[in-house]
Amino acid sequence: MRNAAGFSAAQSELPLLRNRNFVPVTVIVQKMLEDRFRGRVWAFLGSLTSAMMPLAYLTGGFLARVTPLYVIFLVGGVIIISVLIVLSRLKELQKV
Protein backbone atom coordinates (compact mmCIF):
# COMPACT_ATOMS: atom_id res chain seq x y z
CA MET A 1 0.00 0.00 0.00
CA ARG A 2 1.36 3.42 -0.95
CA ASN A 3 0.83 6.78 0.70
CA ALA A 4 0.06 10.09 -1.04
CA ALA A 5 3.74 10.65 -1.90
CA GLY A 6 3.94 7.25 -3.61
CA PHE A 7 6.07 5.56 -0.97
CA SER A 8 5.24 2.36 0.85
CA ALA A 9 4.88 2.51 4.62
CA ALA A 10 8.33 1.00 5.15
CA GLN A 11 9.97 3.47 2.77
CA SER A 12 8.29 6.51 4.26
CA GLU A 13 9.28 5.55 7.83
CA LEU A 14 12.88 4.66 7.03
CA PRO A 15 14.33 8.13 7.78
CA LEU A 16 12.46 8.17 11.09
CA LEU A 17 13.94 4.82 12.06
CA ARG A 18 17.42 5.98 11.15
CA ASN A 19 17.10 9.11 13.27
CA ARG A 20 15.82 7.16 16.27
CA ASN A 21 18.84 4.85 16.13
CA PHE A 22 21.28 7.74 16.42
CA VAL A 23 19.64 9.50 19.36
CA PRO A 24 22.13 8.01 21.89
CA VAL A 25 25.06 9.17 19.75
CA THR A 26 23.54 12.65 19.63
CA VAL A 27 23.19 12.79 23.40
CA ILE A 28 26.72 11.50 24.01
CA VAL A 29 28.29 13.98 21.58
CA GLN A 30 26.34 16.92 22.99
CA LYS A 31 27.20 16.11 26.59
CA MET A 32 30.88 15.29 26.09
CA LEU A 33 31.89 18.17 23.82
CA GLU A 34 32.32 21.85 24.43
CA ASP A 35 30.02 24.09 22.44
CA ARG A 36 32.84 25.52 20.33
CA PHE A 37 33.80 22.07 18.98
CA ARG A 38 30.33 20.65 18.44
CA GLY A 39 29.80 22.00 14.90
CA ARG A 40 33.16 20.71 13.72
CA VAL A 41 32.53 17.26 15.17
CA TRP A 42 29.06 17.07 13.54
CA ALA A 43 30.55 18.13 10.21
CA PHE A 44 33.25 15.47 10.51
CA LEU A 45 30.76 12.75 11.48
CA GLY A 46 28.49 13.71 8.58
CA SER A 47 31.38 13.64 6.11
CA LEU A 48 32.63 10.33 7.46
CA THR A 49 29.18 8.78 7.18
CA SER A 50 28.76 9.99 3.60
CA ALA A 51 32.22 8.81 2.62
CA MET A 52 31.65 5.32 4.01
CA MET A 53 28.43 4.68 2.07
CA PRO A 54 30.08 3.80 -1.27
CA LEU A 55 32.50 1.51 0.54
CA ALA A 56 29.59 -0.22 2.26
CA TYR A 57 27.77 -0.68 -1.07
CA LEU A 58 30.86 -2.19 -2.70
CA THR A 59 31.58 -4.47 0.23
CA GLY A 60 27.96 -5.57 0.49
CA GLY A 61 27.77 -6.31 -3.23
CA PHE A 62 30.96 -8.33 -3.16
CA LEU A 63 29.92 -10.29 -0.08
CA ALA A 64 26.47 -10.99 -1.57
CA ARG A 65 28.14 -12.64 -4.56
CA VAL A 66 30.50 -14.88 -2.62
CA THR A 67 28.48 -15.83 0.49
CA PRO A 68 24.85 -16.64 1.22
CA LEU A 69 22.83 -13.65 2.45
CA TYR A 70 21.84 -15.29 5.72
CA VAL A 71 25.53 -15.53 6.68
CA ILE A 72 26.02 -11.80 6.03
CA PHE A 73 23.02 -10.89 8.18
CA LEU A 74 24.00 -13.33 10.91
CA VAL A 75 27.57 -12.03 11.13
CA GLY A 76 26.34 -8.43 10.99
CA GLY A 77 23.91 -9.08 13.82
CA VAL A 78 26.58 -10.72 15.96
CA ILE A 79 28.93 -7.77 15.37
CA ILE A 80 26.25 -5.22 16.29
CA ILE A 81 25.24 -7.07 19.45
CA SER A 82 28.91 -7.48 20.45
CA VAL A 83 29.58 -3.77 20.00
CA LEU A 84 26.48 -2.89 22.02
CA ILE A 85 27.58 -5.17 24.86
CA VAL A 86 31.08 -3.68 24.91
CA LEU A 87 29.78 -0.10 24.78
CA SER A 88 27.24 -0.75 27.52
CA ARG A 89 30.04 -1.78 29.87
CA LEU A 90 32.13 1.37 29.39
CA LYS A 91 32.03 3.45 32.55
CA GLU A 92 32.46 6.74 30.64
CA LEU A 93 29.30 6.15 28.61
CA GLN A 94 27.29 5.08 31.65
CA LYS A 95 27.88 8.51 33.20
CA VAL A 96 26.28 10.26 30.23
Secondary structure, 3 states (H helix, E strand, C coil): CECCCCCEHHHHHHHHHHHHHCHHHHHHHHHHCCHHHHHHHHHHHHHHHHHHHHHHHHHHHHHHHHCCHHHHHHHHHHHHHHHHHHHHCCHHHHHC
